[in-house]
Amino acid sequence: MHINLKNKNILVTGASRGIGHAIAKHLGHAGAQVAMHYRSSRVATEELAASIGNNSFAIQADLGKKDEVMNLFSKVLSRMSHIDVLVNNAGIAIKSPIQKKDSDWTDDFQETIETNLVSVAVLSKMAVNHFMQGDGGIIINISSRAAFRGETSDYVAYAASKGGIVSLTKTIAKEFGKQGITAFNIAPGFVLTDMAQQFIDEFGEDFVKNQLSLNEITKPDDLGPLIVLLASGLAKHATGSTIDINAGSYMH
């Protein structure tokens, strides 16, 4: 079945590379107009916007800063008549050993929560209010298997932030479904991105593959078709659910 997202306006955060880049590409190729958020990689994001067409565009914001998060949604609306789908993908993972100085560890934790969870909550709030003024809408949040199985001690903040996203998504789905708003949580495992490559370089590819049920590590493009399906509205009765994409490395 070919899914046509023509006339769908979609905001994707963290679209300059990795998972976000793949998501934006797949949505654009399905016909959507995509607002592609980036923090610093302007050229790469603008090149992607130009390549997929549909009047897609790049837009900058630092999601670690509350004012910029709030301004992002407003700036996108100034370029689009409305937003149909919000994809909260952007996130950071700061390596912060438990032995680190307390004040530095706390700073790392706070930065992670602000970027990974607070920005998602703020954008989701603005999206819900926007959707209620129209015909509803869809929120797709990218969490992690870490929300369910935990993470290594160096990434406590990352796991905590992703766990918060799961609860946030379920609450939105529970409370606003009758207003035509659906929400989904995607929980990737290890995905071949620039961030993950640093881990592979340190521990080796076999260390990662030994955790998987499949023979290959998940690629960013493996998430694209599912996001297109959810953005279409064809899976609305799965609202509130978490969908694992982790090559069978964690099942719940």
VEXFIMI-346694 format. One line per field, with one value per residue: residue number from 1; z negated, y negated, x negated of N, C-alpha, C in turn. Coordinates in steps of 0.02 Angstrom, whole numbers, plus 32768, in hexadecimal, padded with zeros to 4 digits. Atoms other than C-alpha are relative to their C-alpha. Last residue first. Layout:
BEGIN
k c(NUM  ...)
n.c3 c(Z  ...)
n.c2 c(Y  ...)
n.c1 c(X  ...)
ca.c3 c(Z  ...)
ca.c2 c(Y  ...)
ca.c1 c(X  ...)
c.c3 c(Z  ...)
c.c2 c(Y  ...)
c.c1 c(X  ...)
// end
This chain:
BEGIN
k c(252  251  250  249  248  247  246  245  244  243  242  241  240  239  238  237  236  235  234  233  232  231  230  229  228  227  226  225  224  223  222  221  220  219  218  217  216  215  214  213  212  211  210  209  208  207  206  205  204  203  202  201  200  199  198  197  196  195  194  193  192  191  190  189  188  187  186  185  184  183  182  181  180  179  178  177  176  175  174  173  172  171  170  169  168  167  166  165  164  163  162  161  160  159  158  157  156  155  154  153  152  151  150  149  148  147  146  145  144  143  142  141  140  139  138  137  136  135  134  133  132  131  130  129  128  127  126  125  124  123  122  121  120  119  118  117  116  115  114  113  112  111  110  109  108  107  106  105  104  103  102  101  100  99  98  97  96  95  94  93  92  91  90  89  88  87  86  85  84  83  82  81  80  79  78  77  76  75  74  73  72  71  70  69  68  67  66  65  64  63  62  61  60  59  58  57  56  55  54  53  52  51  50  49  48  47  46  45  44  43  42  41  40  39  38  37  36  35  34  33  32  31  30  29  28  27  26  25  24  23  22  21  20  19  18  17  16  15  14  13  12  11  10  9  8  7  6  5  4  3  2  1)
n.c3 c(803E  7FF1  803D  8038  8030  7FE6  801E  7FC3  8005  7FCC  7FF2  8001  8043  8027  8027  8037  803A  803B  7FF4  8025  7FD2  7FEC  8039  8010  7FCB  800F  8038  7FEA  7FD5  8026  8017  7FCF  8004  7FDE  7FE5  802B  7FED  7FED  7FB8  7FE7  7FD2  8025  802D  7FDD  7FF3  8041  8019  7FE4  7FC9  8017  8042  7FFE  7FDA  802B  8035  7FE5  800E  8048  8013  7FF7  7FE2  7FBA  7FE2  8026  7FDD  802B  7FDD  8018  7FFC  8012  800F  8006  7FC0  7FDA  7FEA  7FC8  7FC8  8011  802D  7FDD  7FC9  801D  8016  7FC5  7FE0  8029  7FFB  7FC0  8006  8026  7FD1  7FD2  8025  800D  7FBF  7FEC  802B  7FDC  7FE4  8035  8028  7FD7  8020  801A  801C  802B  8041  8029  7FFC  8042  7FFB  802A  7FFF  801E  8013  7FE7  8022  7FFA  7FBD  7FDC  8019  7FE4  7FB9  7FFC  8017  7FCA  7FCC  801B  8001  7FBB  7FEB  8023  7FE6  7FBE  8007  801C  7FED  7FB8  7FDC  800C  7FDE  7FB8  7FF1  8008  7FC7  7FC4  8003  7FF0  7FB8  7FDD  8007  8032  7FED  8029  8043  8031  8041  802B  801D  802F  800D  8042  8016  7FF8  802F  800F  8022  8023  8008  8009  803C  8015  7FED  7FBC  7FD5  7FED  7FCE  7FC0  7FE3  7FE8  7FC7  7FC2  7FF5  7FF4  7FBB  7FD5  8001  8018  8046  8028  8033  8046  8036  8032  803E  8012  8041  8028  8022  7FE4  8003  7FDB  7FB8  7FF1  8003  7FC5  7FC6  8006  7FF4  7FB9  7FD2  7FBD  7FE5  8030  800D  8033  801A  8021  803F  8008  8034  7FEA  7FFF  7FC5  7FC5  8001  7FF1  7FBA  7FD6  8008  7FDC  7FB8  7FEB  7FFD  8023  7FF6  7FD9  7FBD  7FF9  8023  801A  8020  8036  8017  8047  8028  7FE2  8034  7FE4  802B  7FFD  8000)
n.c2 c(8006  7FF4  8006  8002  7FCC  7FC1  7FF6  7FF5  7FF3  7FD2  8004  7FC5  7FF3  803B  7FED  7FD7  8028  7FD4  7FBE  7FF9  7FFE  8045  8021  7FE1  8012  8045  7FFF  7FE8  802B  8021  7FCD  7FF6  8035  803D  802C  8038  8042  7FFD  8000  7FC3  8002  8011  7FC9  7FCD  8017  800B  7FC0  7FF1  7FD0  7FBC  7FF1  800A  7FC8  7FC6  800B  7FEC  7FB9  7FF8  801B  8049  8015  8013  801A  7FE8  7FE0  7FF0  7FD3  7FFF  7FC0  8006  7FC0  8002  7FEF  803E  8014  7FD8  802A  803B  7FF2  7FD3  8025  8031  7FDC  7FEA  803B  8014  7FCB  8007  8036  7FE5  7FD8  802C  8021  7FCF  7FEE  8037  8001  8020  803F  8033  7FFC  800E  8025  7FD1  7FC4  8013  8011  7FC4  7FD1  7FF2  7FCE  800D  7FC4  800A  7FC4  7FF9  7FCF  7FBE  7FE7  8037  8007  7FCD  800F  803C  7FEE  7FDB  8030  802C  7FD8  7FFC  8043  8012  7FD5  801B  803F  7FF7  7FC2  7FF4  803B  8003  7FC8  800E  8035  7FE5  7FD3  802A  801F  7FCB  7FF4  803A  8006  8032  8045  8019  800C  7FCB  8021  7FCE  8017  7FCD  7FFD  7FEC  801B  7FD2  8014  7FC8  8013  7FCC  7FC3  7FC4  7FD9  8016  7FD0  7FE8  803B  8013  7FD0  800F  803C  7FEE  7FD2  8026  801E  7FCA  7FEB  8033  8000  8042  8004  7FE4  7FDA  800F  7FF8  8034  7FF6  8032  7FF0  803E  8009  802D  7FE0  7FC1  800C  8021  7FCD  7FD5  8024  8000  7FBC  7FEF  8023  7FE8  8021  802C  7FEF  8024  7FD9  8032  7FF2  803B  8032  803A  7FEB  7FD6  802A  8027  7FD3  7FEA  8039  800B  7FCA  800A  8037  7FEA  7FC5  7FC3  800C  7FE3  7FDA  801D  7FCD  801A  7FDA  802B  7FFA  802D  8042  8033  8043  8034  803F  803C)
n.c1 c(7FD8  7FB9  7FD7  802F  7FF4  801C  8042  8028  8048  8015  8047  802B  801A  8015  803B  7FE9  7FEA  800B  7FE3  7FC2  7FC7  7FEE  7FE1  7FC0  7FD1  7FEC  7FD1  7FBD  7FDA  7FCA  7FD2  7FCB  7FCD  8016  7FCC  7FEF  8018  8047  800D  7FE2  7FC7  7FC3  7FF2  7FDA  7FBC  7FE2  7FE9  7FBE  8000  7FF4  801B  8049  801C  7FFA  8031  8041  800B  8007  8042  8004  803F  7FF6  803D  803A  8037  8038  802D  8045  8023  8047  801E  8049  801F  8008  7FBE  7FE9  7FEA  7FD8  7FC8  7FD1  7FE2  7FD1  7FC4  7FDB  7FE3  7FC6  7FCD  7FDD  7FCF  7FC8  7FDA  7FDC  7FCA  7FCB  7FE2  7FD3  7FC4  7FC9  8017  8002  803D  803B  8035  8032  7FE3  7FC8  801B  7FFA  8038  801C  8035  803A  802A  8041  8026  8044  802A  7FE2  7FEF  7FE0  7FBB  7FD5  7FF6  7FD6  7FBC  7FDF  7FED  7FCB  7FC3  7FE8  7FEB  7FC2  7FCB  7FF0  7FDB  7FBD  7FDE  7FFF  7FE5  7FB7  7FE0  8003  7FD0  7FBC  7FF4  7FFA  7FBE  7FD1  8005  7FE4  7FB7  7FF1  800C  8037  7FE6  800C  800B  8022  803E  8016  8048  8016  8041  8037  8034  802E  803E  8026  7FD7  802A  7FF0  7FBD  7FCC  8011  8002  7FBC  7FE8  8022  7FE2  7FBD  8005  8002  7FBE  7FD0  8008  7FE4  7FB7  7FEC  8013  7FCB  8023  7FF1  8031  7FF4  8027  8032  801F  8006  7FBF  7FCE  7FBE  7FFE  7FFE  7FC0  7FCB  8009  7FE5  7FB8  7FE7  8009  7FD3  8012  803C  801F  8046  8025  8038  802A  8023  802A  7FF4  7FD9  7FB9  7FF6  8000  7FC2  7FC8  8006  7FED  7FB8  7FDD  800C  7FD6  7FBB  7FEA  8028  803C  7FFC  803E  803A  802D  803C  801F  8037  8012  7FD7  7FF7  7FFB  8009  7FE2  8024  7FD6)
ca.c3 c(7AD2  7B50  7B51  7BCE  7C4F  7CDB  7C75  7CBE  7C30  7C42  7BA7  7BA3  7B71  7C12  7C6A  7CA5  7D0B  7D7F  7E26  7DED  7E76  7DFB  7DAC  7E54  7E86  7DDD  7DFB  7EA8  7E65  7DD1  7E37  7E92  7DF4  7DF9  7D7E  7D66  7DC9  7DA8  7D47  7C92  7C57  7BBD  7C10  7C9C  7C28  7BE1  7C90  7CD0  7C5D  7BB0  7BCB  7C87  7C79  7BF1  7C5A  7CEC  7C84  7C82  7D3C  7D58  7D6D  7CF7  7C50  7C09  7C47  7BDE  7C40  7BD9  7C25  7C0B  7C50  7C4C  7C8F  7BFA  7BB5  7BB1  7B44  7A95  7AB0  7B48  7AF4  7A55  7AB2  7B0C  7A6D  7A15  7AA3  7AAF  79F6  7A0F  7A98  7A22  799A  7A13  7A52  79A2  7967  79FB  79AB  793E  79D7  7A0D  79CE  7A17  7A32  7A57  7A9B  7B2A  7B69  7B81  7C27  7C12  7C98  7C7E  7CF2  7D12  7CEE  7D64  7D37  7C99  7C34  7CA1  7C74  7BBA  7BCB  7C33  7BB4  7B28  7B92  7BB7  7AFE  7AC9  7B4E  7B1E  7A67  7A8D  7AF8  7AF8  7A48  79FE  7A4E  7A18  7966  795B  79A0  7925  7897  78C7  78C9  781C  77D3  7818  7886  7836  787D  792B  799F  7A58  7AA2  7B14  7B73  7BC2  7C56  7C8F  7C60  7CFB  7D01  7D80  7DCC  7DBE  7E03  7E87  7E90  7E8E  7DF9  7DA9  7DAD  7D56  7CCE  7CAC  7CA4  7C35  7BA6  7BB4  7BC7  7B26  7AC8  7AF7  7B05  7BA6  7BFF  7C98  7D55  7DE4  7E86  7F0F  7F6F  7FFD  803F  806D  8032  806E  8039  7F87  7F80  7FBA  7F3A  7EB0  7EE4  7EF3  7E4B  7DDC  7D38  7CDC  7D62  7D81  7E24  7E4F  7EC5  7F4D  7F65  8009  7FD9  800D  7F8D  7F01  7F2F  7F35  7E92  7E39  7E80  7E49  7D9D  7D86  7DAF  7DEB  7DFC  7DCA  7D0E  7CFF  7D83  7DA5  7E20  7E94  7EEE  7F94  7FEE  7F75  7FF1  7FAF  8031  8000)
ca.c2 c(8132  8160  8120  8149  8183  811A  807D  802D  8039  7FE9  7F99  7F80  7EE8  7EE8  7F91  7F6D  7EDD  7F4F  7F08  7E55  7E39  7E01  7EAF  7F03  7E88  7EA1  7F5D  7F4A  7EDC  7F42  7FBD  7F29  7EFE  7FA8  8037  80A8  8149  8203  81FA  822C  81A7  8196  81F1  8171  80E3  8138  8178  80C5  8095  8045  7F99  7F82  7FCD  7F4F  7EBD  7F04  7EF8  7E3A  7E32  7EA3  7F5F  7F7F  7FDB  7FEE  7F87  7F67  7F0D  7EC0  7E91  7E07  7DE9  7D4A  7D47  7CEA  7D90  7DCD  7D3E  7D84  7E36  7E14  7D7E  7DE1  7E74  7E02  7DAA  7E51  7E8F  7DEA  7DF2  7E99  7E4A  7DC2  7E3F  7EAB  7E15  7DD6  7E7D  7E86  7EAE  7F32  7F99  7F93  7FCC  8057  7FF5  7F40  7F7D  7FCD  7F1B  7E87  7E3A  7DE2  7DDE  7D5F  7D60  7CE0  7CA4  7C4F  7B9C  7B34  7BD1  7BF6  7B51  7B6C  7C1D  7BE1  7B5C  7BDC  7C59  7BD5  7BAF  7C66  7C95  7BFF  7C33  7CE8  7CFB  7C4B  7C12  7CC1  7CD2  7C26  7C46  7CEC  7CA4  7C13  7C8E  7CF4  7C55  7C21  7CCE  7CE7  7D81  7E2D  7E56  7E46  7DC5  7DF0  7D73  7DB8  7D35  7D30  7CF6  7D69  7D17  7D32  7CBB  7CDB  7C71  7BC3  7B2C  7AA3  7AC3  7A43  79DD  7A81  7AB9  7A1A  7A32  7AE4  7AB0  7A18  7A88  7AF1  7A57  7A0E  7AB0  7AC2  7B74  7B86  7B11  7ADA  7AD1  7AEE  7B4C  7B4D  7BBA  7B65  7C14  7C2C  7CC8  7C91  7BDC  7C0A  7C84  7BFE  7B84  7C03  7C27  7B6D  7B3C  7BBC  7B5A  7B7B  7BC3  7BCA  7C08  7BC3  7C47  7C35  7CE6  7D46  7DF6  7DC6  7D3A  7DAE  7E28  7D9F  7D4F  7DF7  7E1E  7D76  7D8A  7E36  7DFC  7D4A  7C9B  7CC7  7CAF  7C7B  7CAB  7C39  7C7B  7C2B  7CAB  7C72  7D06  7D93  7E1F  7ECF  7F56  8000)
ca.c1 c(7E5D  7DD6  7D24  7C9A  7D18  7CD2  7CFA  7D95  7E13  7EBE  7F08  7FC3  8028  808B  8090  8141  80FC  8098  80D3  80B3  8033  7FAE  7FAE  7F8F  7F07  7EB3  7EB4  7E67  7DD9  7D9B  7D32  7CE5  7C84  7C2C  7C47  7BB0  7BB0  7BBD  7C5F  7C7D  7C04  7B95  7B02  7B0A  7AD5  7A3A  7A12  7A0A  797B  7975  792A  7940  79EE  7A1D  79DE  7A3F  7ADE  7AD7  7AB6  7B4D  7B62  7BF4  7BEA  7C98  7D29  7DC4  7E4B  7ED7  7F7D  7FFC  80AB  8111  81C3  820C  824C  8199  8160  814A  810F  80A0  8050  8034  7FE8  7F6D  7F36  7F1C  7EAC  7E4E  7E23  7DCE  7D64  7D29  7CFD  7C9A  7C36  7C18  7BD2  7B5A  7AB2  7B05  7B33  7BE8  7C92  7CFD  7D9D  7D6F  7CC8  7D29  7D32  7DA8  7DD8  7E7F  7F05  7F90  8027  80AE  815D  81D8  81B0  81A2  8183  80EA  8098  80B0  806E  7FD9  7FAA  7FAE  7F4B  7EC7  7EB6  7EB1  7E31  7DC5  7DCF  7DA0  7D05  7CBC  7CE6  7CCD  7C21  7BE7  7C22  7BC8  7B26  7B2E  7B50  7AB7  7A4E  7A8C  7A72  79C1  79C2  79BD  7A69  7A20  7A70  7A73  7AEE  7B75  7BD7  7C83  7CE9  7D76  7E19  7E83  7F17  7FA1  802B  7FDF  803D  8031  7F76  7EE9  7F27  7F5A  7EA5  7E6E  7EF1  7EBA  7E03  7E25  7E5B  7DBE  7D50  7D95  7D77  7CC0  7C7D  7CDF  7C68  7CC9  7CB3  7D2D  7D16  7D9B  7E13  7E72  7EA0  7DE8  7D8B  7CDE  7CF1  7D1E  7C8C  7C12  7C58  7C3A  7B87  7B60  7BAC  7B58  7B5F  7C02  7C71  7D2C  7D73  7E1F  7E63  7EE7  7F24  7F26  7EEE  7E3C  7E45  7E77  7DED  7D69  7DA2  7D99  7CED  7CA7  7CF5  7CA7  7BF7  7BDA  7C21  7CD2  7CC4  7D7A  7DF9  7E8E  7F0F  7F8D  7FF9  8044  7FF5  7FD2  7FF5  7FDC  7FBD  8000)
c.c3 c(800F  7FBF  8014  7FBE  7FC5  7FCD  8013  7FE8  8045  7FFE  8033  800B  7FFD  7FB9  7FD4  7FD7  7FC5  7FC0  7FC4  8007  7FDB  802E  8012  7FC7  7FF2  8035  7FF0  7FC7  8013  802D  7FD9  7FEB  8030  7FFA  8020  8023  7FCF  8011  800E  804C  800F  802A  7FD6  7FD3  801E  8007  7FBC  7FE6  8016  8037  7FED  7FBD  8001  8021  7FD0  7FCD  8018  7FEE  7FB6  7FED  8011  801B  804A  801D  7FCF  8026  7FD5  8027  7FE7  7FFD  7FF3  7FED  7FFF  8043  8024  801B  803D  803C  7FFA  7FD6  8023  8035  7FE4  7FED  803B  801E  7FD9  8007  8040  7FF8  7FDD  802F  802E  7FDD  7FF5  8041  8018  7FD9  8020  801A  7FD0  7FD5  8030  7FD9  7FE1  7FDC  7FCE  7FB9  7FD8  8009  7FBB  8006  7FDB  7FFF  7FE2  7FE1  801F  7FDE  7FFE  8046  8022  7FEB  8020  8048  8004  7FEC  8039  8035  7FE5  8004  8047  8018  7FE0  8020  8044  7FFC  7FE9  8012  804A  8026  7FF9  8028  804A  8015  7FFE  803D  803D  8002  8017  804C  8029  7FFF  7FC6  800D  7FD1  7FBA  7FCA  7FBF  7FD3  7FE7  7FCF  7FFB  7FB9  7FE0  8001  7FD4  7FF2  7FE1  7FD3  7FF2  7FFC  7FC0  7FE8  801B  8048  802C  8017  8037  8043  8022  801C  803D  8041  8010  8012  804A  8031  8009  7FE1  7FB6  7FCE  7FD4  7FBB  7FC2  7FD0  7FBF  7FF2  7FBA  7FD4  7FD5  801A  7FFE  8027  804B  8012  8002  803F  803B  7FFF  800F  8048  8036  8048  801E  7FCB  7FFC  7FCF  7FDB  7FE9  7FBA  8009  7FCE  8010  8005  803F  803E  8002  8014  804A  802F  7FFC  8028  804B  801A  800A  7FDD  800E  8029  8044  8009  7FDE  7FE4  7FE7  7FC1  7FF1  7FB5  7FD7  801D  7FC8  801C  7FD7  8000)
c.c2 c(8006  7FFC  8008  7FF5  8001  8038  8042  8009  800A  8006  8035  7FEF  8039  8013  7FC6  801E  802A  7FDF  802E  8044  8001  7FFF  7FB9  7FDB  801D  7FE7  7FBA  8001  8019  7FDA  7FE2  8035  800A  7FCA  7FC1  7FD4  7FCB  7FBC  7FFF  8006  8045  8009  7FF4  803B  8039  7FEB  7FF9  8042  8013  8036  8049  8013  7FFB  803D  803C  7FF6  8017  8049  800A  7FEA  7FB6  7FE4  7FF4  7FDF  801E  8025  800B  8034  7FF8  8045  7FF6  8045  8000  800C  7FBC  7FEA  8026  7FDC  7FC4  800B  802B  7FD8  7FCF  8022  8015  7FC3  7FEC  8033  7FF6  7FCD  8022  8027  7FD3  7FE0  8030  800F  7FCB  8003  7FD7  7FBC  7FC5  8009  7FF8  7FDE  802F  803D  7FED  7FF4  803F  802F  8007  8038  7FF0  8043  7FEB  803C  8004  8036  8044  8015  7FC7  7FF8  8031  7FED  7FC4  8013  8023  7FD0  7FD7  8028  8002  7FBD  7FEE  8029  7FE4  7FBF  8005  803B  800F  7FC5  7FFD  8036  7FF1  7FCC  801B  802B  7FD3  7FE4  8035  8009  7FC7  7FF1  7FD1  7FB7  7FE5  7FEC  8035  7FDE  8036  7FEB  8038  8001  8017  7FE9  8033  7FE6  803E  7FE1  8033  803B  8039  8024  7FE6  8031  8013  7FC2  7FED  8030  7FEF  7FC4  800F  802D  7FD9  7FE3  8039  8014  7FCD  7FF8  7FBD  8005  8019  802B  7FF1  800E  7FC6  8012  7FCE  800E  7FC1  7FF8  7FD3  8020  8040  7FF5  7FE2  8037  802A  7FDD  8002  8045  8019  7FE3  8013  7FDB  7FD0  8018  7FD7  8026  7FC3  8007  7FC3  7FCA  7FC5  801A  8027  7FD5  7FDB  802C  8014  7FC9  7FF7  8033  7FF1  7FC8  8011  803B  803F  7FFA  8021  802D  7FDE  803A  7FDD  801E  7FD3  8009  7FD9  7FBA  7FCD  7FBC  7FCC  7FC2)
c.c1 c(804A  8027  8048  8023  7FD0  8006  7FDF  7FB8  7FE1  7FB5  7FEF  7FB7  7FCE  7FEB  7FE8  7FC7  8017  801A  7FFA  8021  8043  803D  8016  8023  8045  8031  8018  8033  8045  8030  803B  8032  803A  8037  7FE1  8034  8018  7FE3  7FB5  7FF6  801B  803F  803F  8012  8029  8049  8022  801C  8046  7FFF  8005  7FE0  7FB4  7FE0  7FFE  7FC9  7FBB  7FF0  7FF3  7FB9  8002  7FBE  800B  7FC2  7FCE  7FC9  7FC2  7FD8  7FB8  7FE1  7FB5  7FE6  7FB4  7FDD  8000  8043  8018  801E  8030  803F  8034  8023  8034  8042  802C  8023  803F  8038  8028  8037  803B  802C  802A  803B  803A  8023  8032  8042  8038  7FE8  7FFD  7FC2  7FC5  7FC8  7FCB  801C  8036  7FE6  8010  7FC4  7FDF  7FCD  7FBF  7FDB  7FBD  7FDD  7FBB  7FD7  8022  8016  8025  8049  8030  8010  802F  8048  8024  8018  803A  8041  801D  801B  8044  8038  8013  8028  8048  802D  8008  801F  804B  8024  8002  8034  8047  800F  800C  8047  8032  7FFD  801D  804B  8011  7FF0  7FCB  8018  7FF9  7FEC  7FE3  7FBB  7FF1  7FB4  7FEF  7FBF  7FC8  7FC8  7FD8  7FC2  7FDE  802E  7FCD  8015  8044  8034  7FEF  8002  8046  8016  7FE1  8021  8046  7FFF  8002  8044  802F  7FFB  801E  804B  8013  7FEE  8034  7FD4  801D  7FD7  800D  7FDD  7FC9  7FE5  8000  803E  8038  8046  8009  8007  8043  8036  7FFA  8020  804C  801D  7FFA  802E  7FF0  7FC5  7FE6  7FB8  7FD7  7FCA  7FD8  7FE1  7FD4  800B  802E  8048  800C  8005  8043  803B  7FFF  8019  804B  8026  7FFB  802D  8049  8023  7FD7  7FC0  7FFA  7FC3  7FC5  7FD8  7FC1  7FE3  7FC4  7FF7  8033  8006  800C  7FEF  8024  7FD4)
// end
